[in-house]
């Protein structure tokens, strides 16, 4: 059982800035399904670019950023995991492979620098 909510975000038009912003939050940042607190620095930087995009190109410009946001978030998560692992185990290298797992979940594998240790798997979701 999940939390149900209702959001009123302006006029019900597919090309409205309100609808585009809702889509960025829902499908880009995925804020209605999980926390983005670990992405606070990325979000702060990206919001400036999204504001500029909205005023320059309107709702369509904002919607064109959805895939970019999703890709950049995955890259940001990898950076965060790598930074945390390098603090916990300074002997790990930044070599990682991303593998698709069940559903939308992805796994980051960081390979330790010594050959006798196994990969460290970190779930990015």
N, C-alpha and C positions, 0 to 999 in steps of 0.2 A: 504494500500500500504506500503510495507516494503522496506527496503534498500536491494538492491541486491549487491552481491560481488562475486569475484572470487579469489580463493586462490590456488597458486601453491606451493606445499609443497614437492618438490623432486620427485623422480621417481614414476611412477604410478604402484606400485606393492603392493598387499595386505599385504605382510609381511615386508614392509620397515619400518624403524624407523620413517620416516617422516609421513607415513600414520598412524602409531600407535599414534604418538604425536597429529596429527590432531584429531583422534578419542577421545583421552583423553580430548582435549579442547572442542570438539563438544558435545560428549555424557557424559563425566565425569563432567567437570566443567560447561558445557552448556553456554560457553561465547558468543556464537553467538546469543543467545536469550535473555539474561538478564545480568545485571551487577553483578560482583562478588566482588565489592569493600568492602562489609561488611565481606567478607571471606579472606581478605588480610593476616591475620596472619595464618590461616589454609593453604592457598595456598603457602605461603613462606615455611612453615614447610613441606608440602607434596611434593613440588618440589624437595627437597633434596632426599626424599625417592624414588620418581619416577626416578630421575637420576640414583640412585644406582640400581634400578630394571632394567632400560634400559641397563646398562652396564653389569649387571650380567646375565640377561635372554633374552635380546634382545626385539624385538617388541612384541613377544607373552607375555612376562612378563609384559610389559607396558599395553597391552590390558587386561590382567587378573585383573588389578586394577580398571577397570571401575565401577563395582558394589560396590566395597569398597569405591571409591571416592564418589559415589552418596549417599551411606549410611552415610558416615562421614560428608558430607555437610549437610544433613538433621539434624544430631545430632548437628553440629556446629550452625546451624540456631536456633535450640531450645535453645542452651546455650546463644546465643546472645539475643534472645527475652526475656528469663528469666532474664538475667542481666539487660536489659533495663526496664523491668517491676518492678524489685526489686528496681531500682533507683526511678522510678516514684511513686511506691506504696510499701514502705517497709513492709507493712503488708501482702503482697502476699507470698504464699509459693511456693516452686519449684515443686509442684505437677502439672503435666500436662499430658494431654492425646492427642495423635495424631490421627486424624481422616482423612480418605480419603474424599475428596470433588470431585467436578466435574473435570474431566481431571486429570492433574498431580498435581493440587493444594492441599495442605494439610493445616490443621488448627491446631494451637497449642492452647490449652485451659489451662489457668493458673487459679487455684481456689484460691480466696482470703481466708484468714485464718478465717474470720468471716462468719458465716453461712447465714447472711441476704443479702449478696451481690451475684450477679450472676457471672457466669464465664466470664472471659475476653477473647475474641477470637482475635487471631492475625494471619493473613495470612502470611505464610512463603515464598510465591513466590513473 
